[in-house]
Amino acid sequence: MQTERASASAKVLLVDDEAYNRALLRAHFEPSGYTCIEASSGTQALALAASERPDLVLLDVLIPEMDGDTVLAELKLASA
């Protein structure tokens, strides 16, 4: 099975309050060439999304400060 490599600019924002979950996702994406950035709260996720402009956001629903649904709504508003 051949694995495609991500372009150098492909960024994934991993949002989860559990460090283990972020590490597991990072271990999956980084070998394929993706750059992973991480947030452990909703507020941090929004700040990183604004500054880093990720290509993909993997977002847990139950996170501190604001839930994933609220973060998603804010991300949608920011991209409109």
N, CA, C and O atoms as CSV, one atom per row, in Angstrom:
chain,resi,resn,atom,element,x,y,z
A,1,MET,N,N,0.841,-1.177,0.000
A,1,MET,CA,C,0.000,0.000,0.000
A,1,MET,C,C,0.887,1.242,0.000
A,1,MET,O,O,1.785,1.372,0.832
A,2,GLN,N,N,0.635,2.137,-0.920
A,2,GLN,CA,C,1.427,3.353,-1.030
A,2,GLN,C,C,0.751,4.488,-0.272
A,2,GLN,O,O,-0.461,4.678,-0.364
A,3,THR,N,N,1.553,5.237,0.479
A,3,THR,CA,C,1.043,6.367,1.247
A,3,THR,C,C,1.412,7.651,0.534
A,3,THR,O,O,2.575,7.856,0.186
A,4,GLU,N,N,0.439,8.518,0.311
A,4,GLU,CA,C,0.722,9.805,-0.304
A,4,GLU,C,C,1.309,10.741,0.737
A,4,GLU,O,O,0.932,10.698,1.908
A,5,ARG,N,N,2.235,11.588,0.304
A,5,ARG,CA,C,2.855,12.562,1.185
A,5,ARG,C,C,2.118,13.887,1.038
A,5,ARG,O,O,1.719,14.267,-0.062
A,6,ALA,N,N,1.945,14.575,2.141
A,6,ALA,CA,C,1.288,15.882,2.139
A,6,ALA,C,C,2.249,16.931,1.599
A,6,ALA,O,O,3.467,16.784,1.698
A,7,SER,N,N,1.692,17.980,1.035
A,7,SER,CA,C,2.549,19.082,0.606
A,7,SER,C,C,3.150,19.737,1.839
A,7,SER,O,O,2.619,19.607,2.942
A,8,ALA,N,N,4.252,20.439,1.648
A,8,ALA,CA,C,4.969,21.038,2.777
A,8,ALA,C,C,4.103,22.024,3.554
A,8,ALA,O,O,4.348,22.257,4.738
A,9,SER,N,N,3.107,22.599,2.916
A,9,SER,CA,C,2.307,23.614,3.589
A,9,SER,C,C,1.036,23.059,4.244
A,9,SER,O,O,0.287,23.821,4.856
A,10,ALA,N,N,0.778,21.753,4.130
A,10,ALA,CA,C,-0.449,21.185,4.684
A,10,ALA,C,C,-0.378,21.134,6.209
A,10,ALA,O,O,0.490,20.472,6.778
A,11,LYS,N,N,-1.308,21.847,6.867
A,11,LYS,CA,C,-1.336,21.925,8.333
A,11,LYS,C,C,-2.616,21.317,8.867
A,11,LYS,O,O,-3.695,21.500,8.302
A,12,VAL,N,N,-2.477,20.588,9.968
A,12,VAL,CA,C,-3.616,20.004,10.666
A,12,VAL,C,C,-3.642,20.578,12.081
A,12,VAL,O,O,-2.652,20.503,12.809
A,13,LEU,N,N,-4.773,21.148,12.458
A,13,LEU,CA,C,-4.975,21.629,13.824
A,13,LEU,C,C,-5.678,20.531,14.609
A,13,LEU,O,O,-6.807,20.152,14.296
A,14,LEU,N,N,-4.998,20.026,15.633
A,14,LEU,CA,C,-5.529,18.968,16.487
A,14,LEU,C,C,-6.039,19.602,17.773
A,14,LEU,O,O,-5.266,20.200,18.522
A,15,VAL,N,N,-7.333,19.476,18.033
A,15,VAL,CA,C,-7.932,20.121,19.203
A,15,VAL,C,C,-8.530,19.053,20.111
A,15,VAL,O,O,-9.541,18.431,19.783
A,16,ASP,N,N,-7.890,18.855,21.249
A,16,ASP,CA,C,-8.363,17.889,22.237
A,16,ASP,C,C,-7.717,18.240,23.571
A,16,ASP,O,O,-6.547,18.622,23.606
A,17,ASP,N,N,-8.450,18.118,24.654
A,17,ASP,CA,C,-7.877,18.425,25.958
A,17,ASP,C,C,-7.022,17.280,26.497
A,17,ASP,O,O,-6.320,17.454,27.493
A,18,GLU,N,N,-7.069,16.129,25.863
A,18,GLU,CA,C,-6.267,14.982,26.274
A,18,GLU,C,C,-4.979,14.933,25.448
A,18,GLU,O,O,-5.022,14.751,24.231
A,19,ALA,N,N,-3.836,15.097,26.115
A,19,ALA,CA,C,-2.541,15.089,25.426
A,19,ALA,C,C,-2.309,13.765,24.689
A,19,ALA,O,O,-1.724,13.756,23.606
A,20,TYR,N,N,-2.762,12.655,25.265
A,20,TYR,CA,C,-2.590,11.356,24.624
A,20,TYR,C,C,-3.285,11.316,23.265
A,20,TYR,O,O,-2.721,10.804,22.298
A,21,ASN,N,N,-4.492,11.845,23.182
A,21,ASN,CA,C,-5.231,11.843,21.917
A,21,ASN,C,C,-4.521,12.690,20.866
A,21,ASN,O,O,-4.439,12.298,19.702
A,22,ARG,N,N,-4.009,13.850,21.274
A,22,ARG,CA,C,-3.274,14.699,20.331
A,22,ARG,C,C,-2.010,13.997,19.847
A,22,ARG,O,O,-1.673,14.065,18.665
A,23,ALA,N,N,-1.312,13.323,20.760
A,23,ALA,CA,C,-0.083,12.607,20.387
A,23,ALA,C,C,-0.387,11.474,19.412
A,23,ALA,O,O,0.372,11.247,18.469
A,24,LEU,N,N,-1.472,10.774,19.628
A,24,LEU,CA,C,-1.869,9.685,18.740
A,24,LEU,C,C,-2.172,10.209,17.337
A,24,LEU,O,O,-1.748,9.619,16.344
A,25,LEU,N,N,-2.901,11.308,17.262
A,25,LEU,CA,C,-3.207,11.909,15.961
A,25,LEU,C,C,-1.944,12.446,15.283
A,25,LEU,O,O,-1.762,12.278,14.077
A,26,ARG,N,N,-1.089,13.083,16.053
A,26,ARG,CA,C,0.170,13.606,15.514
A,26,ARG,C,C,1.004,12.460,14.939
A,26,ARG,O,O,1.591,12.603,13.866
A,27,ALA,N,N,1.060,11.325,15.640
A,27,ALA,CA,C,1.816,10.160,15.181
A,27,ALA,C,C,1.253,9.602,13.876
A,27,ALA,O,O,1.979,8.977,13.103
A,28,HIS,N,N,-0.009,9.820,13.636
A,28,HIS,CA,C,-0.633,9.370,12.391
A,28,HIS,C,C,-0.341,10.331,11.228
A,28,HIS,O,O,-0.040,9.885,10.121
A,29,PHE,N,N,-0.427,11.624,11.472
A,29,PHE,CA,C,-0.314,12.612,10.400
A,29,PHE,C,C,1.115,13.020,10.045
A,29,PHE,O,O,1.423,13.184,8.865
A,30,GLU,N,N,1.992,13.188,11.032
A,30,GLU,CA,C,3.332,13.697,10.748
A,30,GLU,C,C,4.160,12.791,9.829
A,30,GLU,O,O,4.878,13.315,8.978
A,31,PRO,N,N,4.097,11.456,9.956
A,31,PRO,CA,C,4.868,10.621,9.034
A,31,PRO,C,C,4.444,10.779,7.562
A,31,PRO,O,O,5.215,10.462,6.656
A,32,SER,N,N,3.248,11.257,7.337
A,32,SER,CA,C,2.772,11.489,5.967
A,32,SER,C,C,3.115,12.891,5.471
A,32,SER,O,O,2.731,13.263,4.362
A,33,GLY,N,N,3.825,13.664,6.271
A,33,GLY,CA,C,4.294,14.969,5.845
A,33,GLY,C,C,3.462,16.153,6.290
A,33,GLY,O,O,3.753,17.285,5.904
A,34,TYR,N,N,2.439,15.924,7.088
A,34,TYR,CA,C,1.612,17.028,7.570
A,34,TYR,C,C,2.299,17.741,8.732
A,34,TYR,O,O,3.006,17.113,9.519
A,35,THR,N,N,2.095,19.025,8.835
A,35,THR,CA,C,2.533,19.796,9.987
A,35,THR,C,C,1.365,19.856,10.958
A,35,THR,O,O,0.277,20.307,10.599
A,36,CYS,N,N,1.587,19.407,12.180
A,36,CYS,CA,C,0.518,19.390,13.181
A,36,CYS,C,C,0.720,20.528,14.176
A,36,CYS,O,O,1.818,20.746,14.686
A,37,ILE,N,N,-0.357,21.237,14.433
A,37,ILE,CA,C,-0.383,22.231,15.490
A,37,ILE,C,C,-1.472,21.793,16.458
A,37,ILE,O,O,-2.461,21.183,16.052
A,38,GLU,N,N,-1.292,22.101,17.730
A,38,GLU,CA,C,-2.177,21.542,18.745
A,38,GLU,C,C,-2.777,22.596,19.656
A,38,GLU,O,O,-2.147,23.600,19.990
A,39,ALA,N,N,-4.016,22.334,20.045
A,39,ALA,CA,C,-4.713,23.170,21.020
A,39,ALA,C,C,-5.402,22.254,22.022
A,39,ALA,O,O,-5.874,21.174,21.668
A,40,SER,N,N,-5.453,22.694,23.276
A,40,SER,CA,C,-6.098,21.895,24.312
A,40,SER,C,C,-7.394,22.528,24.814
A,40,SER,O,O,-8.035,21.998,25.721
A,41,SER,N,N,-7.780,23.663,24.225
A,41,SER,CA,C,-9.031,24.325,24.617
A,41,SER,C,C,-9.640,25.017,23.410
A,41,SER,O,O,-8.982,25.213,22.388
A,42,GLY,N,N,-10.894,25.378,23.544
A,42,GLY,CA,C,-11.582,26.070,22.463
A,42,GLY,C,C,-10.986,27.424,22.148
A,42,GLY,O,O,-10.830,27.783,20.981
A,43,THR,N,N,-10.654,28.175,23.178
A,43,THR,CA,C,-10.074,29.499,22.995
A,43,THR,C,C,-8.734,29.413,22.285
A,43,THR,O,O,-8.455,30.194,21.375
A,44,GLN,N,N,-7.916,28.474,22.696
A,44,GLN,CA,C,-6.610,28.271,22.064
A,44,GLN,C,C,-6.785,27.827,20.611
A,44,GLN,O,O,-6.027,28.251,19.738
A,45,ALA,N,N,-7.768,26.985,20.350
A,45,ALA,CA,C,-8.026,26.517,18.983
A,45,ALA,C,C,-8.386,27.678,18.063
A,45,ALA,O,O,-7.890,27.756,16.939
A,46,LEU,N,N,-9.236,28.570,18.528
A,46,LEU,CA,C,-9.627,29.717,17.704
A,46,LEU,C,C,-8.445,30.634,17.423
A,46,LEU,O,O,-8.299,31.134,16.307
A,47,ALA,N,N,-7.608,30.856,18.418
A,47,ALA,CA,C,-6.430,31.707,18.222
A,47,ALA,C,C,-5.464,31.076,17.219
A,47,ALA,O,O,-4.943,31.764,16.342
A,48,LEU,N,N,-5.226,29.769,17.348
A,48,LEU,CA,C,-4.329,29.097,16.410
A,48,LEU,C,C,-4.916,29.031,15.007
A,48,LEU,O,O,-4.189,29.174,14.024
A,49,ALA,N,N,-6.215,28.818,14.905
A,49,ALA,CA,C,-6.853,28.780,13.584
A,49,ALA,C,C,-6.708,30.122,12.883
A,49,ALA,O,O,-6.495,30.170,11.671
A,50,ALA,N,N,-6.822,31.210,13.634
A,50,ALA,CA,C,-6.698,32.547,13.039
A,50,ALA,C,C,-5.263,32.836,12.614
A,50,ALA,O,O,-5.039,33.431,11.560
A,51,SER,N,N,-4.299,32.427,13.416
A,51,SER,CA,C,-2.908,32.760,13.101
A,51,SER,C,C,-2.241,31.769,12.150
A,51,SER,O,O,-1.392,32.162,11.351
A,52,GLU,N,N,-2.608,30.505,12.224
A,52,GLU,CA,C,-1.940,29.465,11.441
A,52,GLU,C,C,-2.674,29.059,10.159
A,52,GLU,O,O,-2.071,28.485,9.253
A,53,ARG,N,N,-3.961,29.355,10.085
A,53,ARG,CA,C,-4.779,29.014,8.905
A,53,ARG,C,C,-4.610,27.543,8.480
A,53,ARG,O,O,-4.111,27.274,7.388
A,54,PRO,N,N,-5.023,26.592,9.333
A,54,PRO,CA,C,-4.834,25.171,9.024
A,54,PRO,C,C,-5.695,24.725,7.843
A,54,PRO,O,O,-6.725,25.326,7.538
A,55,ASP,N,N,-5.244,23.658,7.194
A,55,ASP,CA,C,-5.984,23.069,6.081
A,55,ASP,C,C,-7.064,22.108,6.568
A,55,ASP,O,O,-8.048,21.862,5.870
A,56,LEU,N,N,-6.874,21.573,7.762
A,56,LEU,CA,C,-7.803,20.615,8.356
A,56,LEU,C,C,-7.839,20.837,9.854
A,56,LEU,O,O,-6.805,21.072,10.479
A,57,VAL,N,N,-9.030,20.762,10.432
A,57,VAL,CA,C,-9.184,20.872,11.885
A,57,VAL,C,C,-9.861,19.598,12.376
A,57,VAL,O,O,-10.955,19.251,11.930
A,58,LEU,N,N,-9.195,18.905,13.302
A,58,LEU,CA,C,-9.790,17.759,13.974
A,58,LEU,C,C,-10.142,18.226,15.375
A,58,LEU,O,O,-9.263,18.554,16.172
A,59,LEU,N,N,-11.436,18.253,15.669
A,59,LEU,CA,C,-11.949,18.954,16.841
A,59,LEU,C,C,-12.759,18.036,17.739
A,59,LEU,O,O,-13.759,17.456,17.316
A,60,ASP,N,N,-12.318,17.910,18.977
A,60,ASP,CA,C,-13.076,17.179,19.984
A,60,ASP,C,C,-14.288,18.026,20.378
A,60,ASP,O,O,-14.224,19.254,20.326
A,61,VAL,N,N,-15.367,17.397,20.762
A,61,VAL,CA,C,-16.571,18.135,21.149
A,61,VAL,C,C,-16.506,18.594,22.599
A,61,VAL,O,O,-16.937,19.702,22.920
A,62,LEU,N,N,-15.971,17.753,23.472
A,62,LEU,CA,C,-15.926,18.074,24.903
A,62,LEU,C,C,-14.537,18.607,25.266
A,62,LEU,O,O,-13.640,17.845,25.626
A,63,ILE,N,N,-14.381,19.916,25.165
A,63,ILE,CA,C,-13.112,20.575,25.488
A,63,ILE,C,C,-13.377,21.745,26.426
A,63,ILE,O,O,-14.499,22.249,26.486
A,64,PRO,N,N,-12.348,22.184,27.165
A,64,PRO,CA,C,-12.535,23.280,28.115
A,64,PRO,C,C,-12.809,24.631,27.452
A,64,PRO,O,O,-12.501,24.848,26.280
A,65,GLU,N,N,-13.385,25.511,28.226
A,65,GLU,CA,C,-13.650,26.913,27.914
A,65,GLU,C,C,-14.829,27.126,26.972
A,65,GLU,O,O,-15.653,28.007,27.217
A,66,MET,N,N,-14.928,26.359,25.924
A,66,MET,CA,C,-16.109,26.363,25.054
A,66,MET,C,C,-16.141,25.011,24.353
A,66,MET,O,O,-15.096,24.454,24.018
A,67,ASP,N,N,-17.325,24.493,24.136
A,67,ASP,CA,C,-17.402,23.160,23.533
A,67,ASP,C,C,-17.065,23.208,22.040
A,67,ASP,O,O,-17.016,24.277,21.431
A,68,GLY,N,N,-16.838,22.037,21.477
A,68,GLY,CA,C,-16.451,21.935,20.077
A,68,GLY,C,C,-17.484,22.511,19.124
A,68,GLY,O,O,-17.122,23.064,18.086
A,69,ASP,N,N,-18.763,22.392,19.456
A,69,ASP,CA,C,-19.811,22.951,18.598
A,69,ASP,C,C,-19.697,24.469,18.515
A,69,ASP,O,O,-19.888,25.048,17.445
A,70,THR,N,N,-19.391,25.108,19.623
A,70,THR,CA,C,-19.219,26.558,19.642
A,70,THR,C,C,-17.983,26.963,18.846
A,70,THR,O,O,-18.014,27.934,18.090
A,71,VAL,N,N,-16.890,26.211,19.021
A,71,VAL,CA,C,-15.670,26.486,18.254
A,71,VAL,C,C,-15.962,26.363,16.760
A,71,VAL,O,O,-15.553,27.216,15.973
A,72,LEU,N,N,-16.661,25.317,16.378
A,72,LEU,CA,C,-17.003,25.119,14.967
A,72,LEU,C,C,-17.826,26.285,14.430
A,72,LEU,O,O,-17.568,26.765,13.326
A,73,ALA,N,N,-18.799,26.739,15.184
A,73,ALA,CA,C,-19.622,27.874,14.754
A,73,ALA,C,C,-18.758,29.119,14.573
A,73,ALA,O,O,-18.944,29.863,13.609
A,74,GLU,N,N,-17.828,29.354,15.477
A,74,GLU,CA,C,-16.929,30.517,15.368
A,74,GLU,C,C,-16.018,30.395,14.156
A,74,GLU,O,O,-15.770,31.380,13.461
A,75,LEU,N,N,-15.516,29.185,13.900
A,75,LEU,CA,C,-14.666,28.964,12.722
A,75,LEU,C,C,-15.440,29.206,11.428
A,75,LEU,O,O,-14.902,29.769,10.474
A,76,LYS,N,N,-16.679,28.786,11.398
A,76,LYS,CA,C,-17.520,29.018,10.212
A,76,LYS,C,C,-17.748,30.513,9.986
A,76,LYS,O,O,-17.693,30.988,8.851
A,77,LEU,N,N,-18.000,31.245,11.057
A,77,LEU,CA,C,-18.202,32.689,10.949
A,77,LEU,C,C,-16.926,33.386,10.446
A,77,LEU,O,O,-16.986,34.299,9.622
A,78,ALA,N,N,-15.790,32.942,10.952
A,78,ALA,CA,C,-14.510,33.554,10.576
A,78,ALA,C,C,-14.170,33.309,9.121
A,78,ALA,O,O,-13.498,34.126,8.491
A,79,SER,N,N,-14.632,32.181,8.580
A,79,SER,CA,C,-14.287,31.848,7.196
A,79,SER,C,C,-15.294,32.407,6.190
A,79,SER,O,O,-15.069,32.339,4.981
A,80,ALA,N,N,-16.395,32.953,6.684
A,80,ALA,CA,C,-17.434,33.473,5.776
A,80,ALA,C,C,-17.054,34.814,5.184
A,80,ALA,O,O,-17.818,35.383,4.403
